[in-house]
Amino acid sequence: MRITALAMTIGALLIAACELKEAGNGEEEWRMFPGSERVNALVVDETSVWLGSSGDGLLRMDKETGQKYQYNRENSGLPNLEVTALAIDDSNRIWVGTWGGGVAMFDREKWTVYNMVNSGVPEDHIRAIAVKGRDVYIGTDERGIVKYDGIAWTRYVAAGADIVSDETRGLAFDREGNLWATFATEGVSKFLGATWLTDRGALPFANIGALTFDEENRLWIGNENGLYFYNGEQWNAYRSEQSDVPTKRIEALTVDDSGMVWAGTWQDGVVAFRSGL
């Protein structure tokens, strides 16, 4: 039975916070891509995994071979080499959030930079990016979330009772098209397209930067303690002690069209797996 976003209410997440099951039943398919870089963000297309690193810029990794190509200041329009957020839009353009340089958009040929000086980006320290249609949502470190529709900029802040906090940490769309935002403090905000639904205690973890939804609309999150997913009834945990996750600290998450979950780690490379649950 498909778990819908409407069933996965914020209140249900709060109720399930105390129910934590250790996952791993021996039926998972795991693939390891070792690496020494810290993976702050990742996103996948048909053939590649794009990695945002700390200091090494943007990396494009072949899904099959693991071979990497680096985009840096010399061969690209990146405004900063610390890449903290990534998203791909419907036109196959890559949106790159950086720490101190704002946002760069790469259309596979040229680069366009959006920052505090030339756009409505309220801060150049970017934590998260999520894209739906023509709308690009950008989560900043301390100045809330801003939406760019290609023409206008719309900002959402805690003072306006839009979101839990201005210290955004993660953004992701569920399979019903609702935007979820996590913050440095406890709590989550869910954007229904016109209004925000907010609960300050809905998630059992704080400071969540890695979150995504799989093809069954299950919520996956990663933090310094491991990898978790919510199946509509309880939280399930993948920890390094009980699974093939090489480290407790998960920095980035995404799911590709085949249902493969991709996780970026803190200095242990990338893990890809298909859950048996």
SERO-4910 file (N, C-alpha, C, O; in steps of 0.05 Angstrom, whole numbers):
BEGIN
 pado doro    nc1    nc2    nc3   cac1   cac2   cac3    cc1    cc2    cc3    oc1    oc2    oc3
  Met    A     17    -24      0      0      0      0     18     25      0     36     27     16
  Arg    A     12     44    -17     28     68    -19     23     86      5      0     91     13
  Ile    A     44     96     17     42    114     40     41    142     28     60    151     16
  Thr    A     19    156     32     16    183     20     26    204     40     28    199     64
  Ala    A     32    227     29     41    250     45     19    259     64     25    269     86
  Leu    A     -6    256     55    -28    264     73    -30    247     98    -36    256    119
  Ala    A    -24    221     94    -24    203    117      0    209    135     -1    205    159
  Met    A     22    217    122     46    222    138     45    250    149     60    268    139
  Thr    A     28    255    168     25    281    179     47    287    199     61    269    208
  Ile    A     51    313    204     71    321    223     65    309    251     84    301    265
  Gly    A     40    308    258     33    296    284     40    267    286     49    257    307
  Ala    A     37    252    264     44    224    263     74    220    268     83    201    281
  Leu    A     90    238    256    119    236    260    126    240    290    144    226    300
  Leu    A    112    258    303    117    263    331    110    238    348    125    231    366
  Ile    A     87    226    342     79    202    357     99    179    353    104    164    372
  Ala    A    110    177    329    128    155    324    157    161    333    174    143    330
  Ala    A    162    184    344    189    191    352    201    172    372    226    168    371
  Cys    A    185    160    389    196    141    409    198    113    399    208     95    413
  Glu    A    188    107    374    189     80    363    211     78    343    209     88    320
  Leu    A    233     65    351    256     63    334    264     34    331    270     21    350
  Lys    A    264     25    306    271     -3    300    297     -4    285    302     12    267
  Glu    A    315    -23    292    340    -27    278    334    -41    251    323    -63    251
  Ala    A    341    -28    229    336    -39    203    359    -56    194    380    -57    206
  Gly    A    354    -71    172    375    -88    161    366   -117    163    369   -129    185
  Asn    A    355   -128    142    345   -155    143    360   -174    124    350   -196    118
  Gly    A    383   -166    114    398   -183     96    389   -183     67    401   -196     51
  Glu    A    368   -168     61    358   -167     33    365   -142     18    357   -138     -5
  Glu    A    381   -125     31    388   -100     18    410   -105     -3    426   -123     -1
  Glu    A    410    -87    -23    432    -87    -43    449    -63    -37    440    -40    -37
  Trp    A    475    -67    -31    493    -46    -23    515    -42    -44    525    -61    -55
  Arg    A    522    -17    -49    546    -10    -66    562     11    -52    550     31    -42
  Met    A    588      9    -52    605     28    -39    623     43    -59    633     31    -78
  Phe    A    625     69    -56    643     85    -72    661    100    -53    655    123    -44
  Pro    A    684     88    -45    701    101    -25    712    128    -34    715    133    -58
  Gly    A    717    145    -15    728    171    -21    736    185      5    726    178     26
  Ser    A    754    204      3    763    218     27    750    245     31    752    257     52
  Glu    A    735    254     10    723    281     13    698    280     30    684    260     32
  Arg    A    693    302     43    668    305     58    646    312     38    647    332     24
  Val    A    625    295     36    603    299     17    581    315     31    566    304     47
  Asn    A    579    341     25    559    358     37    531    355     24    511    359     37
  Ala    A    531    348     -2    506    347    -17    510    328    -40    532    324    -49
  Leu    A    488    316    -49    490    300    -74    463    300    -88    441    303    -76
  Val    A    464    295   -114    440    293   -130    448    275   -154    471    274   -162
  Val    A    428    261   -165    434    242   -186    419    248   -212    396    258   -211
  Asp    A    431    243   -234    417    243   -260    419    215   -272    425    196   -257
  Glu    A    415    212   -297    413    186   -310    439    170   -307    439    146   -303
  Thr    A    462    184   -311    487    170   -312    507    177   -289    526    163   -284
  Ser    A    501    200   -276    521    210   -257    510    216   -229    486    220   -226
  Val    A    528    217   -210    522    227   -183    538    252   -180    563    252   -184
  Trp    A    525    274   -173    539    299   -169    543    303   -139    524    301   -123
  Leu    A    567    309   -132    575    312   -103    584    340    -97    600    351   -111
  Gly    A    574    351    -75    583    376    -65    603    371    -42    596    358    -23
  Ser    A    627    381    -45    648    375    -25    657    400    -10    649    423    -17
  Ser    A    672    396     11    684    418     26    712    423     16    731    409     24
  Gly    A    715    443     -1    742    451    -11    749    440    -38    767    451    -51
  Asp    A    736    419    -47    743    407    -73    723    415    -95    724    405   -117
  Gly    A    704    432    -89    685    441   -108    663    421   -114    654    407    -96
  Leu    A    654    420   -139    633    403   -149    646    379   -163    663    382   -180
  Leu    A    637    354   -155    648    330   -167    626    315   -182    603    313   -172
  Arg    A    631    306   -206    613    289   -221    624    261   -221    646    256   -231
  Met    A    609    242   -210    618    214   -208    601    196   -225    577    197   -224
  Asp    A    614    179   -241    600    160   -258    587    139   -240    600    128   -222
  Lys    A    561    134   -244    546    115   -228    558     87   -228    557     73   -208
  Glu    A    569     79   -251    578     51   -253    607     48   -245    613     29   -230
  Thr    A    624     66   -254    653     62   -249    663     76   -224    683     69   -213
  Gly    A    648     97   -215    658    113   -192    679    133   -200    689    148   -182
  Gln    A    686    135   -225    705    155   -234    694    183   -231    671    188   -236
  Lys    A    712    202   -222    703    229   -215    716    250   -233    739    247   -241
  Tyr    A    700    270   -238    710    294   -252    705    318   -234    683    321   -223
  Gln    A    724    336   -232    722    358   -213    717    384   -228    730    391   -248
  Tyr    A    698    399   -217    693    427   -226    704    445   -204    695    444   -181
  Asn    A    723    463   -211    735    481   -191    735    509   -202    721    515   -221
  Arg    A    751    526   -190    750    555   -198    763    559   -225    757    578   -239
  Glu    A    781    541   -233    796    544   -258    779    535   -282    782    547   -304
  Asn    A    762    515   -279    748    504   -303    718    507   -301    703    495   -316
  Ser    A    708    524   -283    679    528   -280    673    556   -270    691    572   -264
  Gly    A    647    562   -267    639    587   -256    631    586   -227    617    603   -217
  Leu    A    641    566   -212    635    563   -184    645    588   -169    668    595   -172
  Pro    A    629    600   -152    638    623   -137    652    616   -111    665    633    -98
  Asn    A    651    591   -103    663    581    -79    667    551    -81    651    537    -93
  Leu    A    689    541    -70    695    512    -72    682    495    -50    685    471    -51
  Glu    A    669    508    -31    654    492    -11    625    491    -20    610    510    -17
  Val    A    618    468    -32    591    464    -42    574    450    -21    581    429    -11
  Thr    A    552    463    -14    535    454      8    507    445      1    493    434     17
  Ala    A    499    449    -24    471    442    -32    471    437    -63    485    451    -78
  Leu    A    454    418    -71    452    412   -100    423    404   -106    408    393    -90
  Ala    A    415    411   -131    389    403   -141    390    404   -172    405    419   -183
  Ile    A    374    387   -185    371    387   -214    343    393   -221    324    381   -211
  Asp    A    338    413   -239    311    420   -246    301    405   -271    316    388   -282
  Asp    A    277    411   -280    265    396   -302    279    401   -329    276    386   -348
  Ser    A    295    422   -330    310    428   -354    339    417   -353    356    423   -369
  Asn    A    343    400   -333    369    387   -329    391    406   -321    415    400   -323
  Arg    A    383    429   -311    403    448   -300    410    441   -271    393    432   -256
  Ile    A    435    445   -264    444    438   -237    446    464   -221    459    483   -229
  Trp    A    432    464   -198    433    487   -179    452    480   -157    449    459   -143
  Val    A    472    497   -153    494    492   -134    494    513   -112    499    536   -118
  Gly    A    490    505    -88    492    523    -65    520    522    -53    531    500    -51
  Thr    A    531    545    -46    558    546    -36    559    559     -8    539    573     -1
  Trp    A    581    556      6    584    568     32    600    594     29    624    595     31
  Gly    A    585    616     24    598    642     22    597    654     -6    603    678     -9
  Gly    A    588    638    -26    588    649    -53    560    650    -65    557    656    -89
  Gly    A    539    644    -49    512    644    -60    506    619    -76    516    597    -69
  Val    A    491    622    -97    481    599   -113    491    602   -142    491    624   -153
  Ala    A    500    580   -153    508    579   -181    490    560   -196    484    538   -187
  Met    A    481    568   -220    464    551   -237    481    543   -261    491    560   -276
  Phe    A    483    517   -266    499    506   -288    480    493   -308    468    472   -301
  Asp    A    478    504   -332    460    492   -352    474    472   -370    464    465   -391
  Arg    A    496    461   -361    514    442   -374    532    455   -395    548    442   -407
  Glu    A    529    482   -398    547    496   -415    559    521   -402    583    525   -402
  Lys    A    541    537   -390    550    562   -377    540    563   -348    521    549   -340
  Trp    A    552    582   -333    546    585   -305    533    612   -300    541    632   -312
  Thr    A    513    613   -282    501    638   -274    501    639   -243    492    620   -231
  Val    A    510    660   -232    512    662   -202    491    681   -192    487    703   -202
  Tyr    A    478    673   -170    458    689   -156    469    693   -128    473    674   -113
  Asn    A    472    718   -120    482    724    -93    467    748    -81    448    758    -93
  Met    A    477    757    -58    464    780    -44    466    805    -60    449    823    -57
  Val    A    486    808    -78    490    833    -93    472    834   -117    461    856   -123
  Asn    A    468    812   -131    454    814   -157    427    800   -158    415    798   -179
  Ser    A    417    791   -135    391    777   -135    377    779   -108    385    795    -91
  Gly    A    356    764   -105    340    764    -80    350    744    -59    337    740    -39
  Val    A    373    731    -64    384    713    -44    392    730    -20    408    748    -22
  Pro    A    380    724      4    385    741     27    411    736     42    419    752     59
  Glu    A    425    715     35    450    708     48    466    689     29    454    673     15
  Asp    A    492    692     30    509    676     12    518    650     23    532    635     10
  His    A    510    644     48    516    618     60    491    600     57    471    604     71
  Ile    A    493    582     38    470    565     30    471    538     43    493    525     44
  Arg    A    449    529     54    447    502     67    433    481     50    439    458     52
  Ala    A    413    489     34    396    470     20    383    482     -4    378    506     -5
  Ile    A    378    465    -24    363    474    -48    344    451    -56    351    428    -55
  Ala    A    319    459    -63    300    440    -74    285    453    -97    280    477    -96
  Val    A    279    437   -117    267    448   -142    242    433   -149    241    409   -147
  Lys    A    221    448   -156    196    437   -166    186    454   -189    180    478   -186
  Gly    A    186    443   -213    178    458   -237    197    481   -241    221    477   -242
  Arg    A    187    505   -243    204    529   -247    212    541   -220    229    560   -220
  Asp    A    202    532   -198    207    543   -172    232    531   -159    233    506   -156
  Val    A    251    548   -151    275    539   -137    273    550   -109    271    574   -105
  Tyr    A    274    532    -89    274    540    -61    302    537    -50    315    517    -53
  Ile    A    311    559    -37    338    560    -27    337    565      3    326    585     12
  Gly    A    349    547     18    350    550     47    377    561     56    398    551     48
  Thr    A    376    583     71    401    596     80    408    588    108    392    576    122
  Asp    A    432    596    116    442    589    142    427    603    165    421    591    185
  Glu    A    421    629    161    409    644    183    387    663    174    376    677    191
  Arg    A    380    663    148    360    683    139    337    671    124    326    682    105
  Gly    A    329    647    133    305    636    123    307    622     96    329    615     87
  Ile    A    284    620     82    281    606     56    271    626     36    254    642     41
  Val    A    283    625     12    274    642    -10    266    625    -34    280    606    -40
  Lys    A    245    633    -48    236    620    -72    241    638    -96    235    661    -95
  Tyr    A    252    626   -117    257    640   -142    242    626   -164    247    602   -170
  Asp    A    224    640   -178    208    628   -199    217    635   -227    203    631   -247
  Gly    A    242    645   -228    253    653   -254    250    683   -258    264    694   -276
  Ile    A    232    696   -243    228    725   -246    229    738   -218    246    756   -213
  Ala    A    212    729   -200    210    742   -174    221    725   -152    225    700   -154
  Trp    A    228    738   -129    238    725   -106    219    728    -83    209    750    -78
  Thr    A    212    706    -69    194    707    -46    209    695    -22    220    673    -24
  Arg    A    208    710      0    224    701     23    205    692     46    184    704     50
  Tyr    A    212    670     59    197    659     82    215    660    107    237    649    106
  Val    A    204    672    128    220    675    153    204    667    177    180    667    177
  Ala    A    219    662    199    206    654    224    190    677    236    169    673    248
  Ala    A    199    702    232    185    725    244    158    728    231    140    740    244
  Gly    A    154    718    207    128    720    194    111    696    200     90    692    187
  Ala    A    120    679    218    106    654    226    104    634    203     86    617    202
  Asp    A    121    637    183    121    619    160    134    592    168    123    571    163
  Ile    A    158    593    180    174    570    185    183    569    214    181    589    228
  Val    A    194    546    222    202    542    250    225    561    257    224    573    279
  Ser    A    244    564    240    268    579    246    280    590    220    274    579    199
  Asp    A    297    610    222    310    621    198    336    605    192    348    609    172
  Glu    A    343    587    210    368    571    207    361    545    192    359    524    205
  Thr    A    357    546    166    350    523    150    373    503    149    396    510    148
  Arg    A    366    477    149    386    456    146    380    437    123    398    427    110
  Gly    A    355    432    118    348    414     96    322    421     82    304    431     95
  Leu    A    320    415     56    296    418     41    292    394     23    311    384     11
  Ala    A    267    385     20    261    362      2    232    362     -4    215    368     13
  Phe    A    225    355    -29    197    351    -37    189    322    -33    205    304    -40
  Asp    A    165    318    -22    155    291    -21    142    283    -47    141    300    -66
  Arg    A    132    259    -50    121    250    -75     94    262    -82     83    258   -104
  Glu    A     82    277    -63     57    291    -68     62    320    -76     44    335    -80
  Gly    A     88    328    -77     95    355    -84     96    375    -62     98    399    -67
  Asn    A     95    366    -37     97    384    -14    127    387     -6    142    368     -6
  Leu    A    134    412      1    161    418      9    165    414     39    148    425     54
  Trp    A    185    400     47    191    396     76    217    411     82    236    410     66
  Ala    A    218    425    104    242    439    113    249    432    141    232    431    159
  Thr    A    275    427    145    285    422    172    304    445    180    314    460    163
  Phe    A    310    446    206    324    470    217    345    462    237    346    438    246
  Ala    A    361    481    246    382    476    266    369    469    292    380    453    308
  Thr    A    346    480    298    331    473    322    312    451    316    308    444    292
  Glu    A    300    439    336    281    418    331    256    428    317    248    452    320
  Gly    A    245    411    300    220    419    287    222    416    257    244    413    245
  Val    A    199    418    244    197    415    215    174    432    205    154    436    219
  Ser    A    178    444    181    157    459    168    150    446    142    169    438    127
  Lys    A    125    444    135    116    431    110     99    451     95     80    462    104
  Phe    A    108    457     70     95    477     53     75    463     34     83    446     19
  Leu    A     50    471     37     29    458     21     23    473     -5      3    467    -18
  Gly    A     40    491    -13     37    506    -38     28    534    -34     33    551    -51
  Ala    A     14    539    -12      5    566     -5     10    573     24     15    596     31
  Thr    A      9    554     41     13    558     70     32    538     81     37    516     70
  Trp    A     44    545    104     63    528    117     49    514    141     34    527    156
  Leu    A     54    488    145     46    474    169     71    468    185     90    456    175
  Thr    A     70    476    210     95    475    226     90    461    253     69    464    265
  Asp    A    110    445    261    110    433    287    139    433    298    157    423    285
  Arg    A    143    444    321    170    447    332    180    421    344    204    420    351
  Gly    A    164    401    347    174    376    359    168    352    342    167    329    353
  Ala    A    163    355    316    153    333    300    174    312    294    166    288    291
  Leu    A    199    319    292    220    299    286    236    292    311    241    309    328
  Pro    A    244    267    313    259    258    337    288    267    337    303    259    355
  Phe    A    296    283    318    324    292    315    324    321    308    305    332    297
  Ala    A    346    335    315    350    363    308    373    365    288    389    346    285
  Asn    A    375    389    276    398    395    258    401    375    235    422    365    229
  Ile    A    378    369    222    378    349    200    382    364    174    365    380    165
  Gly    A    404    358    161    410    370    135    405    351    112    401    359     89
  Ala    A    405    325    118    401    305     97    374    293    100    367    280    119
  Leu    A    357    298     80    331    285     79    321    282     50    328    298     33
  Thr    A    305    261     46    294    256     19    271    237     22    266    226     44
  Phe    A    256    234      1    233    215      0    237    195    -22    247    202    -44
  Asp    A    231    170    -16    234    149    -37    209    146    -53    190    161    -50
  Glu    A    208    126    -71    186    122    -89    160    115    -75    138    118    -87
  Glu    A    162    105    -50    138     99    -35    131    121    -15    115    118      3
  Asn    A    144    144    -19    140    168     -2    149    164     27    138    178     44
  Arg    A    167    146     31    179    143     58    200    165     62    215    171     44
  Leu    A    200    177     85    219    198     92    245    186    102    245    170    121
  Trp    A    267    193     89    294    185     98    308    209    108    307    231     97
  Ile    A    322    206    130    339    227    141    366    216    150    368    192    156
  Gly    A    386    233    150    412    226    159    423    247    178    418    271    174
  Asn    A    438    239    198    450    258    216    477    246    226    487    227    215
  Glu    A    487    258    248    513    248    258    511    221    271    532    209    278
  Asn    A    487    210    275    484    184    288    476    162    269    475    139    278
  Gly    A    471    168    244    464    146    226    443    154    205    439    177    199
  Leu    A    431    133    194    411    136    172    385    124    182    384    102    193
  Tyr    A    363    139    177    337    130    187    316    134    165    318    151    147
  Phe    A    294    118    166    271    124    150    245    119    165    245    102    184
  Tyr    A    225    133    158    199    132    171    179    119    151    175    129    129
  Asn    A    167     96    159    150     81    141    120     86    144    104     72    133
  Gly    A    114    107    159     86    114    164     76    105    191     55    113    200
  Glu    A     92     88    204     85     78    230    107     80    251    102     86    274
  Gln    A    132     76    242    154     78    261    180     86    246    181     84    221
  Trp    A    199     94    261    226    101    251    243     75    250    242     59    269
  Asn    A    257     72    228    276     49    225    304     61    223    308     81    209
  Ala    A    323     48    236    351     58    237    370     40    222    370     16    227
  Tyr    A    387     52    206    410     38    195    435     50    209    441     73    205
  Arg    A    449     34    224    473     44    238    497     28    228    494      6    217
  Ser    A    520     39    231    544     26    220    550      0    234    562    -18    223
  Glu    A    540     -3    259    545    -28    273    528    -51    263    536    -74    265
  Gln    A    504    -45    252    486    -66    243    482    -68    213    467    -85    203
  Ser    A    496    -51    197    491    -50    168    517    -44    154    538    -42    166
  Asp    A    515    -41    128    538    -35    111    543     -5    109    561      4     94
  Val    A    529     12    124    535     40    125    562     43    137    567     35    160
  Pro    A    582     56    123    610     56    133    615     75    156    636     74    168
  Thr    A    596     93    162    600    112    183    574    120    195    553    116    182
  Lys    A    574    131    218    550    140    231    540    167    219    516    172    219
  Arg    A    559    183    209    552    210    201    544    212    172    561    209    154
  Ile    A    519    217    167    508    220    139    503    249    134    488    262    148
  Glu    A    516    259    113    514    288    106    494    294     84    484    317     83
  Ala    A    488    275     66    472    281     43    456    256     35    466    233     39
  Leu    A    432    260     24    415    238     15    399    245    -10    392    268    -13
  Thr    A    395    225    -27    377    228    -49    369    201    -58    381    181    -51
  Val    A    347    199    -74    338    174    -85    335    177   -115    324    197   -125
  Asp    A    346    158   -131    344    160   -160    318    148   -170    303    137   -155
  Asp    A    314    149   -196    289    139   -208    285    109   -206    262    100   -208
  Ser    A    306     94   -201    304     66   -197    298     57   -169    294     34   -163
  Gly    A    297     77   -151    292     71   -123    317     67   -106    315     60    -83
  Met    A    341     71   -118    366     68   -104    370     93    -86    368    116    -95
  Val    A    376     88    -60    382    110    -42    412    115    -42    428     97    -40
  Trp    A    419    140    -46    447    148    -46    453    165    -22    438    185    -16
  Ala    A    474    158     -7    481    172     18    510    182     17    528    166     11
  Gly    A    513    208     22    540    219     24    549    220     53    533    228     70
  Thr    A    574    212     58    583    210     86    605    230     92    614    245     75
  Trp    A    612    231    117    634    248    127    660    233    123    668    217    140
  Gln    A    674    238    101    701    227     95    701    197     91    722    184     95
  Asp    A    679    184     84    679    156     78    666    150     51    657    127     46
  Gly    A    664    170     34    654    166      7    624    165      6    610    178     22
  Val    A    614    151    -14    585    149    -20    576    120    -18    590    102    -26
  Val    A    552    116     -7    539     90     -5    514     91    -21    498    110    -19
  Ala    A    509     70    -37    484     68    -52    471     41    -44    485     20    -44
  Phe    A    446     41    -39    433     15    -32    403     16    -38    391     37    -40
  Arg    A    392     -8    -41    364    -12    -45    353    -26    -21    361    -49    -15
  Ser    A    335    -14     -7    325    -26     18    308    -50     13    292    -51     -6
  Gly    A    310    -70     30    293    -94     29    268    -91     45    253   -110     47
  Leu    A    265    -68     58    241    -64     76    219    -49     61    198    -44     73
***
